[in-house]
Amino acid sequence: MGGRTNGGTDGGTAREPVARWRLLLGRTLLITVPAAALVGLARVFLANSGYWPGSSMTTAWEATDEGGPAAEFGGRGTWLVGDSLVRARHDGVTGFDAATGGRRWQYLPPRRTDICTVSPTVDGSLLLIAYGIRASLSDSAAGQADSAGCSTVAALDLSDGRELWHGPRVPEPHGLGNTHAEGLLAAGGGLGVVLDAGADARALRALNLRTGAPRWRAAAPAGCSPGLAAAAPQQVLALLTCGDELKPAAFDPADGKERWTVPLDDRRGVDTRTDVSFVAISPIPVRVNGNAPGFPAFAPDGRPTARIADSGARYGKISSATTADGRLYALTDGGRWGRLAAFDLATGDQLWQQDFGGARYKRSGLHAQGGKVMALLSSTKYGDSLHVFDADDGNELEDRAFRDHVGTADDLILHRDLVIAARADDADWPFSAFRRW
């Protein structure tokens, strides 16, 4: 009996802790496994929606403008000047506080005129603009445009919005309504460079950017006429029309003498109907759209250094690009979700590429500075995200989700701890600032 009792009692007592442990383990697993899964799902959801600490972007402020129609022609640009964000549109130039988004000042062109173009870059705090009376669409369509066009050039100090001086420009013979205004002005190295059009020939002339005093008038090579312009302290660049071919050229900033003129493509040439633009000043990558699209690059002395194809089997088709430290960084449609690729402008070699993951986004912002490359990906379906890469090797340093929808951005601007989306064309929301969270 004792054996039965002791045996049963001892056996039960001996097995009870084991039984309880197993029961406790089973119950714990039933609770903790789904909980861990739920935590994982919650983390993914919160991270993708901008609510997970360490991987999110929150809105710091949004600057509102006066509204009205978006820019319909020319006059567009955004810049950071000191602690001011500046946007130029056809109807005015406005400065905003970069820390708060509040409006600081506004410059309006004279009554009944519009800003038709601006220099793409700011020299210190100085911007060159041109304005005039815009030909009506009906007159332009009927071939009756006889307006003064883009006939006045002015320099603005973007630190306070003051006009420093203004003077005449020889406008296009068909008025502003029929004019492609990009590339008519350039600013750099203390110079304002103006492309005068006229009925018979185009001419490139330089002014003191701060005072408006004449400096020189460039003589283009025989058989050539200047077009698109860009300026830097080292030299003034122009895109020449030479017969039926486009050629980049450089002029001495001191006296306007021609330094060199070279073909964009020394084998086939690039005809004058092609859309061509300068991507940067030194080195000099040029974007060519149309026949033989790509990015031919030139050394400061005009020597061809590289040609980066507009599309390649490895990286896909380039949609937008920027430059920094002798490299071209490009967003492409390669891979399943798109890629970021880096190229050496001295050789044309592809240095690295990184695939984006998760969804087919609209790639709407790219910025390279301080050894980092930043890309904004926008999607109304999947949300917006910010990706930051090491410029040297392409390693991803950050992948953050925006809590609020950013939409498209013409440029990304860095100011202190803020990442600012700049929009030249948006009538209501020129800038939105975001902070890491």
Disulfide bonds with the S-S distance in Angstrom:
Cys116-Cys150 1.76
Cys224-Cys242 1.99
